[in-house]
């Protein structure tokens, strides 16, 4: 990772509040309300392997929640590039199956190739400088039959299409065309560091045509309840390209 970006994320996460274990747990309802609930709900139904790697694990809420919910795995590696977040992960995650490691998704070491049955990437690919190069190496982390679970904002979602129609930039992690965070404060990185923007079609083509994955499965969920939870969920499943964030399972 670029040194200035690494310094930015270390400074940002140093101010992150330290949540207690109970408040970290993600407990999805029947209809997931965000990317974390969607993963905790979907991943155990997809996984039948032994070893998991979560790249860009953040605060560790997904790993903690999956293991607390009874995910059957031999090992679960959580990784971050921010030393601040790694320290937090080592403090909070005490399950014997867990290991915290500093792994940069853009230069994963060759000694990890063929070591995992599943890789989780939630809200990560949009931050990478070279997503194509990263995914080529990440594919090699997987054993035969393994998969990558990817979640990233959908720049073609209906709310962002309306912004473009009005001549506004469709920011995916901030407001005011990428200049103001959701907390109302000016951002220090445009659109909170999002460097690339994807649709279902563009990410699918990248995975299949350029990275050599064998098959894809859409895992849409409704993260936007503006139309009401039941309607939003039905639309996300019917037309994910327009009403859901991009969530794909790519198998080798």
GUTI-141393 format. One record per residue (C-alpha): residue in three letters; z negated, x, y negated. Coordinates in nm, 3 decimals. Example, Ala and Ser with C-alpha at 12.3 -4.5 7.8 and 13.67 -1.06 7.14 Angstrom:
("ALA" (-0.780 1.230 0.450))
("SER" (-0.714 1.367 0.106))
//
This chain:
("UNK" (0.000 0.000 0.000))
("UNK" (0.074 0.113 -0.355))
("UNK" (-0.235 0.283 -0.503))
("UNK" (-0.247 0.062 -0.811))
("UNK" (-0.230 -0.249 -0.592))
("UNK" (-0.507 -0.117 -0.369))
("UNK" (-0.726 -0.049 -0.673))
("UNK" (-0.657 -0.400 -0.803))
("UNK" (-0.760 -0.568 -0.479))
("UNK" (-1.072 -0.352 -0.443))
("UNK" (-1.180 -0.451 -0.796))
("UNK" (-1.098 -0.816 -0.734))
("UNK" (-1.288 -0.842 -0.407))
("UNK" (-1.587 -0.650 -0.542))
("UNK" (-1.650 -0.958 -0.758))
("UNK" (-1.605 -1.194 -0.464))
("UNK" (-1.926 -1.385 -0.388))
("UNK" (-2.092 -1.301 -0.058))
("UNK" (-2.100 -1.622 0.145))
("UNK" (-2.354 -1.682 0.419))
("UNK" (-2.232 -1.722 0.775))
("UNK" (-2.262 -2.102 0.788))
("UNK" (-2.063 -2.158 0.470))
("UNK" (-1.783 -1.935 0.602))
("UNK" (-1.710 -2.157 0.900))
("UNK" (-1.383 -2.348 0.886))
("UNK" (-1.423 -2.685 1.055))
("UNK" (-1.088 -2.868 1.053))
("UNK" (-1.078 -3.243 1.058))
("UNK" (-0.810 -3.449 1.226))
("UNK" (-0.576 -3.361 0.939))
("UNK" (-0.600 -2.995 0.822))
("UNK" (-0.643 -2.966 0.445))
("UNK" (-0.546 -2.601 0.401))
("UNK" (-0.397 -2.296 0.575))
("UNK" (-0.728 -2.189 0.726))
("UNK" (-0.803 -2.527 0.883))
("UNK" (-0.445 -2.541 1.014))
("UNK" (-0.485 -2.205 1.191))
("UNK" (-0.828 -2.279 1.336))
("UNK" (-0.695 -2.608 1.470))
("UNK" (-0.360 -2.481 1.603))
("UNK" (-0.416 -2.126 1.721))
("UNK" (-0.638 -2.194 2.028))
("UNK" (-0.372 -2.433 2.161))
("UNK" (-0.109 -2.159 2.134))
("UNK" (-0.307 -1.863 2.262))
("UNK" (-0.338 -1.778 2.630))
("UNK" (-0.371 -1.401 2.609))
("UNK" (-0.643 -1.143 2.574))
("UNK" (-0.619 -0.945 2.247))
("UNK" (-0.574 -1.073 1.891))
("UNK" (-0.500 -0.885 1.569))
("UNK" (-0.545 -1.056 1.233))
("UNK" (-0.372 -0.867 0.952))
("UNK" (-0.511 -0.929 0.605))
("UNK" (-0.820 -1.103 0.744))
("UNK" (-0.978 -1.151 0.402))
("UNK" (-1.340 -1.262 0.425))
("UNK" (-1.312 -1.309 0.802))
("UNK" (-1.353 -1.687 0.789))
("UNK" (-1.066 -1.754 1.031))
("UNK" (-1.186 -1.499 1.289))
("UNK" (-1.544 -1.618 1.268))
("UNK" (-1.442 -1.983 1.298))
("UNK" (-1.210 -1.927 1.593))
("UNK" (-1.473 -1.736 1.788))
("UNK" (-1.748 -1.983 1.702))
("UNK" (-1.518 -2.261 1.826))
("UNK" (-1.486 -2.086 2.162))
("UNK" (-1.154 -1.898 2.142))
("UNK" (-1.102 -1.734 2.482))
("UNK" (-1.009 -1.374 2.405))
("UNK" (-1.104 -1.025 2.516))
("UNK" (-1.090 -0.866 2.172))
("UNK" (-1.027 -0.974 1.813))
("UNK" (-0.935 -0.705 1.559))
("UNK" (-0.970 -0.798 1.193))
("UNK" (-0.791 -0.572 0.948))
("UNK" (-0.774 -0.520 0.573))
("UNK" (-0.645 -0.253 0.337))
("UNK" (-0.924 -0.311 0.086))
("UNK" (-1.230 -0.096 0.163))
("UNK" (-1.447 -0.349 -0.019))
("UNK" (-1.338 -0.628 0.211))
("UNK" (-1.365 -0.407 0.519))
("UNK" (-1.729 -0.338 0.435))
("UNK" (-1.788 -0.711 0.404))
("UNK" (-1.617 -0.778 0.737))
("UNK" (-1.831 -0.519 0.915))
("UNK" (-2.148 -0.674 0.769))
("UNK" (-2.073 -1.036 0.847))
("UNK" (-1.888 -1.033 1.181))
("UNK" (-2.126 -0.935 1.460))
("UNK" (-1.952 -1.078 1.768))
("UNK" (-1.913 -0.797 2.030))
("UNK" (-1.545 -0.885 2.070))
("UNK" (-1.478 -0.812 1.702))
("UNK" (-1.356 -0.485 1.557))
("UNK" (-1.282 -0.421 1.189))
("UNK" (-1.009 -0.169 1.113))
("UNK" (-0.811 -0.050 0.812))
("UNK" (-0.451 -0.136 0.903))
("UNK" (-0.171 -0.158 0.651))
("UNK" (0.082 -0.419 0.769))
("UNK" (0.363 -0.210 0.621))
("UNK" (0.286 0.104 0.821))
("UNK" (0.109 0.000 1.139))
("UNK" (0.048 0.305 1.361))
("UNK" (0.263 0.350 1.670))
("UNK" (-0.042 0.386 1.894))
("UNK" (-0.102 0.013 1.845))
("UNK" (0.243 -0.087 1.973))
("UNK" (0.224 -0.318 2.274))
("UNK" (-0.153 -0.368 2.240))
("UNK" (-0.177 -0.735 2.133))
("UNK" (-0.094 -1.081 2.262))
("UNK" (-0.100 -1.244 1.918))
("UNK" (-0.090 -1.136 1.554))
("UNK" (-0.216 -1.366 1.278))
("UNK" (-0.073 -1.331 0.925))
("UNK" (-0.208 -1.590 0.683))
("UNK" (-0.110 -1.563 0.315))
("UNK" (-0.004 -1.200 0.364))
("UNK" (0.372 -1.162 0.390))
("UNK" (0.425 -1.272 0.028))
("UNK" (0.215 -0.973 -0.086))
("UNK" (0.411 -0.708 0.106))
("UNK" (0.652 -0.475 -0.072))
("UNK" (0.885 -0.460 0.230))
("UNK" (0.837 -0.769 0.451))
("UNK" (1.146 -0.691 0.663))
("UNK" (1.029 -0.341 0.752))
("UNK" (0.677 -0.466 0.815))
("UNK" (0.785 -0.744 1.051))
("UNK" (1.004 -0.505 1.250))
("UNK" (0.697 -0.291 1.321))
("UNK" (0.463 -0.588 1.368))
("UNK" (0.694 -0.725 1.638))
("UNK" (0.639 -0.403 1.831))
("UNK" (0.263 -0.464 1.832))
("UNK" (0.316 -0.752 2.074))
("UNK" (0.317 -0.754 2.450))
("UNK" (0.586 -0.955 2.633))
("UNK" (0.524 -1.324 2.572))
("UNK" (0.323 -1.254 2.256))
("UNK" (0.366 -1.421 1.920))
("UNK" (0.305 -1.391 1.547))
("UNK" (0.142 -1.681 1.361))
("UNK" (0.267 -1.672 1.000))
("UNK" (0.164 -1.886 0.706))
("UNK" (0.305 -1.843 0.355))
("UNK" (0.375 -2.066 0.053))
("UNK" (0.697 -2.266 0.064))
("UNK" (0.888 -2.207 -0.259))
("UNK" (1.108 -2.509 -0.175))
("UNK" (0.816 -2.753 -0.153))
("UNK" (0.873 -3.071 -0.355))
("UNK" (0.617 -2.986 -0.623))
("UNK" (0.784 -2.649 -0.688))
("UNK" (1.132 -2.803 -0.691))
("UNK" (1.013 -3.030 -0.971))
("UNK" (0.890 -2.728 -1.166))
("UNK" (1.230 -2.560 -1.130))
("UNK" (1.401 -2.882 -1.234))
("UNK" (1.190 -2.877 -1.550))
("UNK" (1.286 -2.513 -1.612))
("UNK" (0.948 -2.370 -1.510))
("UNK" (0.875 -2.085 -1.268))
("UNK" (0.741 -2.229 -0.938))
("UNK" (0.438 -1.999 -0.901))
("UNK" (0.270 -2.020 -0.561))
("UNK" (-0.076 -1.873 -0.626))
("UNK" (-0.148 -1.947 -0.991))
("UNK" (-0.071 -2.177 -1.281))
("UNK" (0.124 -2.155 -1.606))
("UNK" (0.424 -1.985 -1.443))
("UNK" (0.216 -1.716 -1.278))
("UNK" (0.009 -1.618 -1.583))
("UNK" (-0.319 -1.806 -1.529))
("UNK" (-0.536 -1.825 -1.217))
("UNK" (-0.676 -2.147 -1.074))
("UNK" (-1.007 -2.054 -1.241))
("UNK" (-0.836 -2.075 -1.581))
("UNK" (-0.855 -1.701 -1.649))
("UNK" (-0.550 -1.479 -1.719))
("UNK" (-0.423 -1.302 -1.407))
("UNK" (-0.407 -0.923 -1.381))
("UNK" (-0.110 -0.940 -1.141))
("UNK" (0.171 -1.188 -1.195))
("UNK" (0.124 -1.489 -0.966))
("UNK" (-0.180 -1.315 -0.814))
("UNK" (0.032 -1.042 -0.659))
("UNK" (0.294 -1.254 -0.482))
("UNK" (0.604 -1.036 -0.458))
("UNK" (0.832 -1.245 -0.233))
("UNK" (0.902 -1.616 -0.194))
("UNK" (1.014 -1.791 0.124))
("UNK" (1.149 -2.117 0.260))
("UNK" (1.148 -2.226 0.624))
("UNK" (1.514 -2.130 0.647))
("UNK" (1.486 -1.787 0.485))
("UNK" (1.182 -1.676 0.686))
("UNK" (1.329 -1.816 1.009))
("UNK" (1.651 -1.619 0.958))
("UNK" (1.454 -1.304 0.877))
("UNK" (1.252 -1.334 1.198))
("UNK" (1.540 -1.428 1.430))
("UNK" (1.841 -1.246 1.289))
("UNK" (1.685 -0.928 1.152))
("UNK" (1.357 -0.878 1.339))
("UNK" (1.463 -0.978 1.690))
("UNK" (1.214 -1.251 1.768))
("UNK" (1.332 -1.473 2.053))
("UNK" (1.219 -1.816 1.936))
("UNK" (1.041 -2.001 1.656))
("UNK" (0.819 -2.305 1.636))
("UNK" (0.730 -2.490 1.315))
("UNK" (0.361 -2.579 1.273))
("UNK" (0.367 -2.797 0.959))
("UNK" (0.057 -2.941 0.798))
("UNK" (-0.010 -3.123 0.471))
("UNK" (-0.195 -2.905 0.222))
("UNK" (-0.109 -3.132 -0.069))
("UNK" (-0.291 -3.466 -0.068))
("UNK" (-0.137 -3.601 -0.386))
("UNK" (0.038 -3.875 -0.193))
("UNK" (-0.271 -3.956 0.015))
("UNK" (-0.373 -3.774 0.334))
("UNK" (-0.199 -3.997 0.593))
("UNK" (0.128 -4.016 0.397))
("UNK" (0.125 -3.643 0.316))
("UNK" (0.064 -3.557 0.681))
("UNK" (0.344 -3.783 0.802))
("UNK" (0.589 -3.638 0.549))
("UNK" (0.491 -3.280 0.634))
("UNK" (0.570 -3.340 0.999))
("UNK" (0.888 -3.536 0.929))
("UNK" (1.032 -3.300 0.667))
("UNK" (0.834 -2.973 0.654))
("UNK" (1.102 -2.797 0.449))
("UNK" (1.018 -3.028 0.158))
("UNK" (0.658 -3.138 0.212))
("UNK" (0.472 -2.852 0.387))
("UNK" (0.394 -2.486 0.335))
("UNK" (0.579 -2.246 0.565))
("UNK" (0.392 -2.210 0.894))
("UNK" (0.578 -2.059 1.189))
("UNK" (0.502 -1.921 1.534))
("UNK" (0.751 -1.643 1.622))
("UNK" (0.764 -1.538 1.988))
("UNK" (0.905 -1.218 2.134))
//
